[in-house]
Amino acid sequence: MKILLTNDDGIGAVGLHAMRRALLEVPAVELATIAPDSNRSATARSITTRTPLWVEEIDLDDGTMAHATDGTPVDCVRFAALGLIEFKPDLIVSGINHGSNLGDDITYSGTVAAALEGIVLGIPAIAVSQQADHGRTDFREGRAWERENFDEGARFVARIVEELEHVPVPEGTLLNVNVPAGEIAGARSCKLGKRIYRDRLELAEEDENGRRRYRIYGDDPGYHEEPGTDFAAIADRLIAVTPLHFDLTDAAGVEELSGFELDRLLLPATRGV
């Protein structure tokens, strides 16, 4: 199996290399790594369109080579699909992200975006994230990760890869995997939960010209407690595995809107007297 490994935390991220080591243990895996040259967290599905992208070959400790780019996680997947590496991937693995990507977080996540790009290109994909220590579920966690142990989560994903042909994942669907911090009690298939963001507008500084700098993102989001969600699984110290797909169409909404005469909106607006 030919696998592209990428992430949004950057080529030097501890989680990326834990995942890389685990994938290399899977028999018959051919692995290529393309990652941003520095942290691109919370870049979602952004792409680089206005400037050419730098790519650098990075020598790794085991004597192999990876690519680092000043592009985004989605750019990394595009590089692989367009021929930067010697093969077209059979699978995209994105992660392990430093911090969980649960519920509404996935819409901001560069980790999940890279996996979604695989789905767009018709390539199966797995996004992998690990909860911050002390039980926090903040996807914006900004701390030193050198002390974190990603090995158990990496081994779990490597086993998914090894058993991929037997894992019931529909075509056009990716797996969003979130690993709890600390001891792991098991794994569970679950749905996305609902995040509670506690952001606020806070003035950080003001200069002599009247310009103001604001901080608008808080650092302690919560979540709705609901059984069967990815948040509930993490709270139970379970690896949360959530199938995601790219079809954002509201089928019921299409049906309801079809009963509305949209054509009449092409006519000039009427003015009441």
C-alpha positions as CSV (number, residue, x, y, z in Angstrom):
1,M,0.0,0.0,0.0
2,K,1.3,3.4,-1.0
3,I,0.6,6.0,1.8
4,L,1.1,9.8,1.9
5,L,1.7,11.1,5.5
6,T,1.1,14.7,6.2
7,N,0.0,17.0,9.0
8,D,-0.6,20.7,9.9
9,D,1.8,21.0,12.9
10,G,4.9,20.9,10.6
11,I,7.6,18.6,9.5
12,G,9.3,18.5,12.9
13,A,6.2,17.6,14.9
14,V,6.5,14.8,17.4
15,G,3.1,13.3,16.5
16,L,4.0,13.1,12.8
17,H,7.1,11.1,13.4
18,A,5.3,8.7,15.8
19,M,2.8,8.1,13.1
20,R,5.5,7.6,10.6
21,R,7.3,5.0,12.7
22,A,4.1,3.0,13.2
23,L,3.2,3.0,9.5
24,L,6.6,1.8,8.6
25,E,6.0,-1.3,10.8
26,V,3.0,-2.3,8.6
27,P,4.0,-4.9,6.0
28,A,4.1,-3.9,2.4
29,V,3.7,-0.2,3.1
30,E,5.5,2.3,0.9
31,L,5.5,5.7,2.7
32,A,6.1,9.2,1.5
33,T,6.0,12.3,3.8
34,I,5.1,15.8,2.7
35,A,4.4,18.3,5.5
36,P,4.4,22.1,6.0
37,D,7.8,23.5,7.0
38,S,6.3,25.1,10.1
39,N,3.0,25.1,12.0
40,R,-0.1,25.5,9.9
41,S,-2.7,24.7,12.6
42,A,-6.3,25.9,12.0
43,T,-5.7,26.6,8.4
44,A,-8.7,24.5,7.4
45,R,-9.0,23.9,3.6
46,S,-6.9,26.9,2.6
47,I,-4.7,26.6,-0.5
48,T,-1.8,28.7,-1.9
49,T,-2.8,30.1,-5.3
50,R,-1.0,33.4,-5.7
51,T,2.6,32.4,-5.2
52,P,4.8,29.4,-6.2
53,L,5.6,27.1,-3.3
54,W,9.0,26.2,-2.0
55,V,9.8,22.5,-1.4
56,E,12.8,21.2,0.5
57,E,14.1,17.7,0.9
58,I,14.6,16.8,4.5
59,D,17.0,14.0,5.6
60,L,15.4,12.1,8.5
61,D,17.2,10.3,11.3
62,D,16.7,6.8,9.8
63,G,18.3,7.8,6.6
64,T,15.2,8.3,4.6
65,M,13.9,11.6,3.1
66,A,10.7,13.7,3.5
67,H,9.5,16.9,1.8
68,A,8.8,20.1,3.6
69,T,6.9,23.0,1.9
70,D,5.8,26.5,2.8
71,G,2.3,25.5,1.7
72,T,-0.7,24.4,3.6
73,P,-1.8,20.8,4.5
74,V,-4.1,20.7,1.5
75,D,-1.2,21.9,-0.7
76,C,0.8,18.9,0.6
77,V,-1.9,16.4,-0.6
78,R,-2.0,18.2,-4.0
79,F,1.7,17.9,-4.3
80,A,1.5,14.2,-4.0
81,A,-1.4,13.9,-6.4
82,L,0.3,16.0,-9.0
83,G,3.5,14.0,-9.1
84,L,6.0,15.4,-6.5
85,I,6.6,11.9,-5.2
86,E,7.1,8.7,-7.2
87,F,3.6,7.3,-6.7
88,K,0.0,8.2,-6.4
89,P,-1.1,7.5,-2.9
90,D,-3.6,4.7,-2.1
91,L,-4.2,6.3,1.3
92,I,-3.7,9.7,3.0
93,V,-2.9,9.7,6.7
94,S,-2.9,13.1,8.3
95,G,-1.5,13.5,11.8
96,I,-1.0,12.8,14.6
97,N,-2.2,16.3,15.4
98,H,-1.1,18.0,18.6
99,G,-4.5,18.5,20.1
100,S,-7.9,17.0,19.5
101,N,-10.2,17.7,16.5
102,L,-13.7,17.0,17.8
103,G,-17.2,18.3,16.9
104,D,-17.2,21.7,15.3
105,D,-13.4,21.9,15.5
106,I,-13.1,19.9,12.3
107,T,-14.2,22.9,10.2
108,Y,-11.1,24.8,11.3
109,S,-8.7,21.9,11.3
110,G,-5.8,21.6,8.8
111,T,-5.4,18.0,9.9
112,V,-8.9,17.1,8.8
113,A,-8.7,19.3,5.7
114,A,-5.7,17.3,4.4
115,A,-7.8,14.1,4.8
116,L,-10.8,15.7,3.2
117,E,-8.6,16.6,0.2
118,G,-7.9,13.0,-0.2
119,I,-11.6,12.3,-0.4
120,V,-12.0,15.0,-3.0
121,L,-9.4,13.3,-5.1
122,G,-10.9,9.9,-4.6
123,I,-8.2,8.7,-2.2
124,P,-9.2,7.1,1.2
125,A,-8.0,9.0,4.2
126,I,-7.6,9.0,7.9
127,A,-7.2,12.1,10.1
128,V,-5.6,11.5,13.5
129,S,-5.4,13.8,16.5
130,Q,-4.5,13.4,20.2
131,Q,-6.0,15.2,23.1
132,A,-3.8,17.6,25.1
133,D,-2.7,16.4,28.5
134,H,-4.7,17.0,31.7
135,G,-7.8,15.9,29.9
136,R,-8.2,19.1,27.8
137,T,-9.9,18.9,24.5
138,D,-8.8,22.2,23.1
139,F,-7.7,21.9,19.5
140,R,-5.9,25.2,19.8
141,E,-3.7,23.9,22.6
142,G,-0.3,25.6,22.3
143,R,2.2,23.8,24.6
144,A,5.4,21.7,24.5
145,W,4.6,18.3,23.2
146,E,8.0,16.7,23.5
147,R,6.9,14.9,26.6
148,E,3.7,13.4,25.1
149,N,3.5,9.8,24.1
150,F,1.8,9.3,20.7
151,D,2.8,5.7,20.3
152,E,-0.4,3.9,21.3
153,G,-2.6,6.1,19.1
154,A,-0.1,5.6,16.3
155,R,-0.2,1.8,16.7
156,F,-4.0,1.9,16.6
157,V,-4.1,3.8,13.3
158,A,-1.4,1.5,11.9
159,R,-3.7,-1.5,12.7
160,I,-6.5,0.3,10.9
161,V,-4.2,0.6,7.9
162,E,-3.3,-3.1,8.1
163,E,-6.9,-4.1,8.3
164,L,-8.2,-1.4,5.9
165,E,-9.8,-3.8,3.4
166,H,-11.9,-5.2,6.2
167,V,-12.8,-2.0,7.9
168,P,-16.4,-1.0,6.8
169,V,-15.7,2.5,5.5
170,P,-18.0,3.7,2.6
171,E,-16.5,5.1,-0.5
172,G,-16.0,8.9,-0.2
173,T,-15.7,8.7,3.6
174,L,-12.7,9.5,5.8
175,L,-12.1,8.4,9.4
176,N,-11.5,11.1,11.9
177,V,-9.6,9.5,14.8
178,N,-9.2,11.2,18.2
179,V,-7.0,9.7,20.9
180,P,-7.5,10.5,24.6
181,A,-4.5,11.7,26.6
182,G,-3.1,9.2,29.0
183,E,-4.5,5.7,29.5
184,I,-6.7,4.4,26.7
185,A,-9.7,2.2,27.7
186,G,-10.8,1.1,24.2
187,A,-12.2,2.5,21.0
188,R,-15.7,3.6,19.8
189,S,-17.4,4.6,16.6
190,C,-19.3,7.8,17.2
191,K,-20.8,11.0,15.8
192,L,-19.6,14.5,15.9
193,G,-20.5,16.4,19.0
194,K,-21.3,20.1,19.5
195,R,-18.6,22.4,20.7
196,I,-19.2,25.4,23.1
197,Y,-16.8,28.2,22.3
198,R,-16.1,30.8,24.9
199,D,-14.4,33.4,22.7
200,R,-14.5,37.1,23.6
201,L,-13.3,40.4,22.3
202,E,-10.3,41.6,24.3
203,L,-8.1,44.6,23.6
204,A,-4.4,43.6,23.7
205,E,-2.8,46.9,22.9
206,E,-3.2,50.3,21.1
207,D,-0.6,52.3,19.4
208,E,-0.1,56.1,19.0
209,N,-1.9,56.0,15.6
210,G,-5.0,54.7,17.1
211,R,-4.6,51.2,15.8
212,R,-5.8,48.5,18.1
213,R,-4.9,44.8,18.4
214,Y,-7.6,42.5,19.7
215,R,-7.6,39.0,21.0
216,I,-10.8,37.3,19.9
217,Y,-10.3,33.6,20.6
218,G,-10.6,32.1,24.1
219,D,-8.6,29.2,25.4
220,D,-11.1,27.1,27.2
221,P,-13.9,25.8,25.0
222,G,-16.4,23.3,26.3
223,Y,-18.9,20.9,24.7
224,H,-22.5,19.7,25.0
225,E,-22.6,16.5,27.0
226,E,-24.5,14.0,24.8
227,P,-24.2,10.2,24.6
228,G,-22.7,8.8,21.4
229,T,-20.5,11.7,20.4
230,D,-16.8,12.0,20.0
231,F,-16.6,14.2,23.1
232,A,-18.4,11.5,25.1
233,A,-16.0,8.9,23.9
234,I,-12.9,11.0,24.8
235,A,-14.4,11.6,28.2
236,D,-14.7,7.8,28.7
237,R,-11.0,7.5,27.7
238,L,-11.9,5.8,24.4
239,I,-10.4,6.5,21.0
240,A,-13.2,8.2,19.0
241,V,-13.5,7.1,15.4
242,T,-16.0,9.2,13.4
243,P,-16.7,8.6,9.7
244,L,-16.9,11.9,7.8
245,H,-17.9,12.7,4.2
246,F,-17.7,15.8,2.0
247,D,-21.3,16.1,0.9
248,L,-22.6,19.2,2.7
249,T,-26.0,19.2,0.9
250,D,-29.0,19.4,3.1
251,A,-31.3,16.9,1.2
252,A,-34.4,17.8,3.2
253,G,-33.6,21.5,2.6
254,V,-33.4,20.9,-1.2
255,E,-36.8,19.1,-1.1
256,E,-38.4,21.9,0.9
257,L,-36.9,24.7,-1.2
258,S,-38.1,23.0,-4.4
259,G,-41.6,23.9,-3.3
260,F,-40.7,27.6,-3.4
261,E,-41.0,29.5,-6.8
262,L,-37.4,30.6,-7.2
263,D,-38.1,31.9,-10.7
264,R,-40.2,34.7,-9.5
265,L,-37.1,36.2,-7.8
266,L,-35.8,37.0,-11.3
267,L,-38.7,39.5,-11.7
268,P,-38.3,43.2,-10.6
269,A,-39.1,43.7,-6.9
270,T,-42.5,45.1,-6.2
271,R,-42.9,48.2,-4.0
272,G,-45.8,48.4,-1.7
273,V,-47.7,51.6,-1.4
